[in-house]
Amino acid sequence: MPLPKLKKSSPLIRSLTIVNTLWAPAIVLYFIQHVGLTKSWGVPLSWNRVIDPAIQFAAGIIFLSWIWGLIIETCSGESTIGRLQNFKANLRKGWRIVMLTLLIPSFVHFLIFIITGRETITKPFLTHFLFVFTAYWAAGEFFKFKYSSITSRKISDAFCSWPLLLFGLFFCALSTTIHLINSHLLDVPFVNPIMDLLLIQIQFLIFTLSACIYSDRYPEISGNFHSLKTLILVNLPAGSIRAEAFSPVTLRRYPPFFAVLKALTPPDYRVIEYNRVTWRKHFFQDKALVAITCFTSNCATAYHIAREFRRCGSTVIMGGPHVTFFPAEALEYCDSVVAGPAESVWAEVVRDHENNTLQRQYHGTCSEKEAAQVYQFLLESPPAIINDCLQISPGCKFNCYFCCATALNGALRIKKSVPEVIALLQRSAATKLPAVFIDNNIYEDPAYSKELLRAMIPLKRFWGASTSIDIAKDDEALGLMKQSGCVQVLIGYEIDAGASPLEKKGKFALAKDYLELTRKLKKKRVMIQGQFIFGFPGDSWGSLLRLWRFCFKLSPAYTVVSFMTPLPGARYFEECIREEKLINLNWRCYDLLRQVVETPHLKSSWVLQNLFTLISLIFWFTTSTAGRILLIFGIVMEFVYYLPN
């Protein structure tokens, strides 16, 4: 929703702020308006002239119904990001408004031509001029069908708005000028697309200005959305393009911590969610309770957002892996931190916030009472949310020295009963998507896992999960996996079979059996996503080649190779600090795709610090089934392209 300080500023300033976030929609609309879809289908040219404009017109109506609805929601304070349910409502009730707005200039142009017998006014000029009035009317119609039930006054578009008229006429003249310049520069590369994008943005600006004027005239509408207490949940992207692209966490569309906090927050709070969005200034709000989670590679962005929320007058609580291990660092930017799981302390945090007795730090633990409350909330949630939050228990039975999962979740882990998990699976089946368990290891408790797999067989659902390779030693578990619908597992191999014995402890003791156990999984037609780590203390450049050979032999469906990174909370991080092995403490570099630590055989290397993403891509293309298929397809297409006619 718009910044409170923008609410007190002029509609034009607020409109400019909002429209500045709409460059991506403007580019999409440009392609809708200019890309001919049927030219490559072998359709005759005479039909192209009819079909292409019809498709573009229909697609433009659908797209503008969403964008205009989003602009209205932003100006009114209802929402700041597109939501599926809002999109459906805007399309269902707004398409007629958008269609009339687009058709009126053509109708008026045709009417003038009929009356005068010639083109007295060019259609582009008429379109730009009339849009000042049609956009104002369209904004009013959107306000009517969306918010008539909120205000006791009748929403009318009959009143005169001089600011809109003056600014509208100015932008009309500007649009006409841009169009004239554009028509005289047809042969200059890139000028036409840029000019067309500017014209689209000007139209967005006129519509947004109209929406802001309506919002000012009916303040009770925005007041309705600010009347409740507000909780803002923020889950940020991974912190770098490289980490976001290669981290499997990105597949988790809905953050489980959102469900946890919503389940434990009093019902009189209005909840706003920002999940991996590109951050915009108008997302900030005053007098809100803001909960931000972060891990190491995105903590700098999280700190910036926390500081800006506080500057606006909101109360900011931070949590997540990085904050758990560096609470003092986080407290420089926020009001309070939650270390560890938030379930046991979130109700206390909200209560202290309301009573102005907020503590600087809370220490959370797993709690059976709150876990039951969260489970009940999930059971009543939409199927898509349930499917993204399927979890038996947090944590992991292994305490690997490079991992912080055990330190983060503690020794006590609440486990859902088999009937509870089955109930969630049944509720999420409506998504028609495979179920994906987000547990670190679904085979943590073999007896429990087999009981669950037996109960899943009648559901006839495809599913995937992370597991340890020792599940392949259990023939009964393998059979149950196949019968219950398992299609993919993520396995952390971490090392290759030839790695130094020093690292073959705990889960690494099975390294010599990796190939045999993997073959058993493949015989069950289970796709494997293999995760590997390069950069262990004993690794050298030769280890990279050996790891590549090993990955090639395994040939999983997908391959992810990360660089050994000492993450806060892990024993390896403490060791690197103690022995002064860290190259830098720039948290943005801790994205698992850069070298941040020196080892005996891998000194500080520019290649490993800057080009490890490329190494990961080479591994993926050459060692994974999906990568090789894509690589072969690209080579074949390149060969076909250069074949003589």
N, C-alpha and C positions, 0 to 999 in steps of 0.2 A: 504494500500500500504506500501511497505517497508520503514523503517526509512531512512531519508536522510543520516544520518551518516553511515548506513549500505550500502548505495549505494557507498560510498567511500571506503568501506572495501573490503576484498577479497570475491570472489564468495562463497568460502567455509564457511566463517563466516555468510554470509547472508543466505546461504542454511541451515546451522544448526539452525539459528534463526527461519526460516520458518517451517522446519520439526519438530521442537519442539512443534508446534501447531497442528500437525497431528496425535497425539496419538489416538484420537477418531476414525478418519477414518481408522487407522491401525487396530484397534480392530474390526471394522465393516468388513473390508476386511478379517481378520482372520476367522471370523464366516462364511463369504461367502465361503471361501476356505475349511472349515473343517466340517461344519454342513451338515449332510446327510438329505435331505428333504423328501425323499420317503420311508425311512425305517419305518416310523410310518404310512404309508398309506397302508400297506399290499401288497406292490409291491414285486414280486419275487426277490430273491437275484441276479439272473442273469441279471435282468433288472436294478436293483439298480446300478450295476457297469457301466451302460451306461447312465442312466437318471441323476443320481446325478452329475457326472462330467460335463455333458452337461449343466445342470442348473447352476452349479457353474461357468462354463466358461462364459456363457452368462451374468450372474449377475456380474461377475468380469469385463467384458468388459464395461457394463453400468456404474458401480461404478467408475472404473478407468478413463473412459472418463470424468466424472465430476471432479474427484480429480486432474487429470493431467491438465485439463483445468483451474481449480482454481489455481493450482501452477503457470501455465503460466501467468494468469492474475495478480497474486500477484507479480511475478518477474518483469513484464512489467510495473506495476503501474496502470493497468486498474481497478482492484477491489481487495478487500481483503476478501470478503465473497461471498458465493455461491448465485447467483441470478438465478431465474427460467429461464429467457430468455437466459442467458449464458449457463445454463445446457442443454437446448434444442439444441442450436447451437453446443456446444461441442459434444453432443451425435450424432447429425446428421452428422457431418463432421469428428468426431474423432474416431468413433468406429472401422473403418477400420484400422486406425493407431495402436490402442491398440491391436486389434486382431492379426495383423501381428507381433507386438512386442512380444506377448505371444506365437505365433506359431513358430517363427524363431528358438528358441533353440530346439524344438522338431523335426523340419525338419532337422536341421544340425545334431542332434544326430542320426536320422534315416539314413541320408546320410552317415555318418561315419561308421555306422554299416553295411550298404550295401557294402561299399568299402572294409572295413577291415574284415568283417565277424564276428566281436566280438565287445563287448563294450569297446572300447579303452579308452574313456573318459566318466566318469559318467555324467548322465544328470544333477544332481544338480550343479556340478562344471561348466558344460558347460552353464547352465542357468545363473549363477552368473557372469561368465566371459563375455558372450555375451551381458549381460544387460548393461554393460558399453557403448557398441557401439549402441545397439538398442535403449537405452534410449536417447542417444544423437541425433540419427536420428529422434526418435519420437518427441522430443522437437522441433527440427527444422521444422518438418511437422506441428506441432501445430502452431508455429509462422507463417508459410507460410499462412495457411488458415485463421488465425485470423488477421494478421497485414500486409499482402502484400500490401494492399491499402494505408497503412500509410507511408511506406518508399519507396523512389524512387529507392533504391538499391534492387537487387535481393537477397532474403534470401537464403543463400546456406549453406549446411551442409558439404561441401567438405573441408573447411579449417581445419587445424590441431590445436587442443587445447591440449598442453602439460600438463597444470594443470589438465584438466579433465582426461587425460590418466593416469597420475601418481596417482591421488587420486582414480580414478576408479579402477586401478589395486590393490591399497591398500585395498579398500573396497571389491573388489572381493576376495582377500585373507582372509579378515576378515569374509565375508559371508561363505566362504568354511569352515573356522575353526569352526564357530558357527554351521554349518550344521553337521560337524563331531562330535562335542561335543554332539549335540542334538541326533544324531543317537545312541550314546553310553549311553544315559541317558533316555532311553524310559520308564523305570520303576520308575523314580523319579517324584513324584507329582509336578505339576505346572511348571516344568522346560521346557517341550516341548512348551506350549503356550507362555511362555516368550521368548524363543529362536525364535520361529516363528514370534512373534511381532517384535523382533529386526531385523530379516531378511527383513520383510516388510518395516520397517523404513529405513533400509540401501538402499533399492531400491527406496523409496521416495527421499532419500538424493541424490542418483546418478541422478535421473531425475531432481530434483530441481537444482543441481549443473549445469547440462546441460542447464537448462532454464536461470539461472543467467548468464552463459557465453554468451548465445545468446543475452540476454538483454544488456550486456556490449558492445557487438559487434555492436549492432544497437541502439545506445542511442536515436536516433530520435523517436523511438517507445515510450519509457517512456517519452520523452520530449513532445510528442503529448498530453499525458494525464496530463501533468503539465503545458501546455501552457495556459490553461484557469485559471481564478481565481477559487479558491476552497472554497466551503462551506461544512463543516462537521457537520452533525446533529447527536447528541448522546442522546439516550434514554436508560437508564440503567435498569437492573432488579430491583426488589423491594427492595433489600438490604439484604435479608436473604432468605434461602430456605423456611422457614416457611411462610413468607409473600408472597413469589412468588407462593407458592403452593395454598394458600387459598384466595388470593386476586382476586376478580372478574375482576379487571383491566387487569389481564393477558390474558383475552379473547379478549382484544382489540389489534388485531395483528398489525395494523398500527397506530402509534401515530398521533392524529389529529394535534399536533403542528408541525409535519413534513410538513403536507400539508399547514399549515398556512405560515410557513417560506419560503417554496418553491414557494408559490404563490406570495409572496411579495419580492422575491429576483430577481435582474436583470438577464436577460437570459444569460448573458456572464459568469455566474458562473457555474462551474461543481459541482454538489451536490453529496456527499458521505453520505450514511445513515448507522448508526449502531443502530439497534433496538433490545435491550435485548440480545445482544450477549455476549459470554464469551470473555473478553477483552484480546487482544494480543498486544505485544510490537510493532509489525510491523504495527499496526493501526495508530500510531503517525506519524505526518507529519509536515513539516515546512511551513511557509508562507501561512497558511490557516486561514480562519475565522471559528472558531469552536463555535457551539451553543450547550450547554449542559443543559438539564432540569433535575431537581431532586426534590424529596420530602424528607421528614425528614429521613426515615429509610435507604435511599441509598445515603445521601449527603456526607458521608465520602468517598465512592468510587468515587463519582462525583468530589470531591475536589482533590483527588489523580490524576485522569485523567486530570483535568484542569491544575494542576501544571505541569504535564509531557508534555502536549501540549505546554505550555508556555516555558518550558525549551527547547523544540525543535525549538522554534521560531514562533509559531502560536499565533494568537490573540483569546482569549477565552471570550465568552459571556455566562453568566449563568442566568437561569431563572427557573421558577417553584414555587410550593407552599412554600418550605422551604426558598429558596433564597428571595422570596418576603417579608418574614417577618424577615429574618436575612441577610440583604444585606451587613452589615459590616463584618460579619463572612465570607461570600462568597468572598468578595473583597480581602481577604488575599491570595486567590488561583487563582483568575481570573483577567482579565483586566477590565471588566465592568459587571454590572448586570442589568437585566430588571425586575422590580417589577410590578406584575400584568399582564394582557393580553398584548401580544407583538404586536398585529395587528397595533396599532396606531403609534408605534415607530420603527418598524423593518427597514423600508426604511431609516429612519434617522440614525439608527445604522450602516447599511451597508455604507451609504454615509460618515459618520464620520470616519469609519474604512478606507475607501479608501483615505480620505483626511488627515489621521493621526491626527484627532481632536476628537478622541473617548472620550466621557464623562465617568465618573466613574459609573454613575447610571442614568437609564431611568425609567420613570414612565408611564406604558402603561394603556390604557383604551380601552373599546369597541368602535369601530368606524364603522359607516355604510358604508363609502366608502371602507375601507379595507375589511370589511365583504363581500361586493359585489364582490370584486376582488378574495377573497378566494373561494367564491361560484362558480364563473366562472371557476377557476382552477380545483375545484373538479368535475365540470360538464364534464370537458375534461380529467379527470384522468381515469385510468383503473377501471373497475367495482369493483374489489376486494378492492381497496383503498376507493372508495366511500362507500362501504358497511361497512367498518371499521370506517368511519368518519361521519356517519349519525347523525346529531344533529340539533335540532330545535333552541335551545338557551342554553347558559351556565348558571350556577347558579341554585338557588332553591328558591321557594317562602317561604320556612320555614327558619328561622334563629336559628337553634338548637344551644344551647350553647356549645355543644361538637364538632361542625362542623365548618370548616373554609371556606366553599364554598362561602358564601356571602361576607366574608371579602376579598377573593381572586378575585372574579369576579366583585365586586362593585355592585351598585344599578342598573346601566344602563345595560340592556341586549338586544342585537340585536336578533330579532326573524325572522326566515325565513318565507316567505309567504307559504301558502298551495301549490300553484302551483310549487314553487321552491322545496319543499320537495318531491312532487310527481315526478318531473323531475329527482331528484337524485335517487329515488326508481326505476324508469323505467330504468335508466342507469345502476344501480347496479344489475338488475335482471339477467344479463348474468352470474353471479356467481353461480346461482342455489342454493344459500344458503339462509337461513332465514335472513331477515333484522333485524338488532339490533340497536336500537336507544341508543346513549350513554348519553342522557340527564339524569340529576338527577331525573327528574320527568316529565313524558310525560303528566301528568294530571295537570300541573301547571295552565293552563288557560282552564277551562272546555269547554267554548264555542269554543275556537280554536281547542281543542283536538277532539271534536265531528265533527267539520267541516273537520279536517284532516282524521279522521277515515272513514267518508262517502266517501271522495275522494279516499281512499285506497281500497275500496271494489272491484272496477273493475280490480285492478291490480292482484288480486288472489295470493298474496304473503303471506307466513308465516312470522311472525315478533315477536320480543320480545322487552321489554323495562323495565326501572325502573319506578315505579309509587308509589304514596301514596295510602294507603288503602281506602281513601275516595272515590276513583273512584267506589268502589263497592256499594256506597250509591246512585249512579246515574244509574238507571235501563236503561236509554237510552244509556249511555256510555257503559255499560256492553254489551248490544245487539250489538252495533256497533263494539266493540272489537272482538266479536266472528265472526261477518260477514266479518270483514276486514282481518281476518286471524291470530289473536293473538294466540300464542301457549305458551308463557311463560312471566311472569312478575317477576321482582325483587322488593320485598317490604321490607322496613326497619321497622320491628315491634319494634326493639330496646328493649322495655320492655315487661313484661308480664302483664296480666290484673290485677294481684294482687299487682303490685308495689306501692310504697308509693305515696300518692296524690301530694307530693311536685314535683314529676317529671311529673305529668299529666298536662302539659301545651302545648299549640300549637298543634302539631300533635299527642301528647300523649293523648289528650282528647278523642280520639277514642279507647283507650285501652280496655274499657269494651265491645266494639263491635267487637273486633278482630275475635273471633270465628265465629260469625254470618256472618260478611262480607267476611271472608275467604271461608265459605261454599258457598256463592253466586258466588264467582269466580270459585270455583271447579265445580259447577254445569254447568258452561259454558265451562268446560273441558280446563281450562287454568292452566298450570303448574305454581307452585309458588316456587320461591327461596326466602326463608325467611332469613333476616339478623337480628341478635340479639346482644345485648351488655350486658356483665356482668361487674360489677365493678362500678356502679353508687355510688355516695356518700352515699346513704342509703342502699346499698346492703351488705349482709353478706353471710357466707357460706350457710345458709339456703335458700338465694335467688337463689343460683345456682341450688339447687334441685327443687325449685318452677319454675324456668325458664325451667328446663328440662321437668317437667310435662306439662307445657304450650306448649312447642315445640312439645311434643308427641301428645297432643290433636290437634294441628294445622296440624301436619303431612304434611309439604310441600314436594315438590319433592326434593328440596335440602335445606340444612340448613347450615348457616355460623354463627358462634358465635365468636365475637371479644371481647377483653378486653378493657374496657373503657380507652382510651388513650388521654391525653391532647395534642392535636396537635397544633403547633404554628399557631397563627391567630385566634384560637377559644377562646371564652370567658372563657371556662373551663381552658385553659392553663394559661391565665392571673391570674385566681383565684388561681391555684395551685402554681404559682410563688409567688404571693402576700402572700399566707398563708404558704409557704415553705412546701408543701406536696410532692414534687417530691423526689423519691428515688434516681434517678441519671439523668444525662444529657448526657448519652451515646446515641447519636441519632440512632445507630443501633438497640437499644432496642425498638424504637418507631414504631414497625411493627404491632401493634394491636393484638399481640399474647403474650405479656408479661406484667407483672405488673410493672409500672414505677411510680405509685403514691400511697400514703397511704390514706385510707379513715377511718372514725371513726370505722368501723367494719371489715376492711380488712387491717391489718397492713402488714408490709413488710414480704412477704411469699416466701420461696424458691420454693414451689410448683407452685405458680402462676407466678413466674418469669421464671421458667424453664420447667414446665410440662403443661402449658395451651394449647399447641398444642395437646397434648394427650387428654385433656379434650374436645377440639374442635372436635377431631376425634370421640370420644365416642358419642358426641352429634350428629354428622353427621350419624354415623352408626345406632343409635337407634331412631332418631326422623325424619329422612328424608326417603322418599319412596325409593330413589336410594340406600341409605346406608343400609336399611334393606334388600333389594333384594340382594345386594352384600354380606351382612353378612350371610344371609340364604344360599346363593349359596356356600359360603366358608365352612359353617358347613356341608352341604350335601356332598360336594366333599371330605371333610375330613373323613366323616363317610363311604362313598363308598370306599375310599382308604383302610380303615382298615377292610373292610368286608372280611371274609375268602373266599378263592378261591372255 
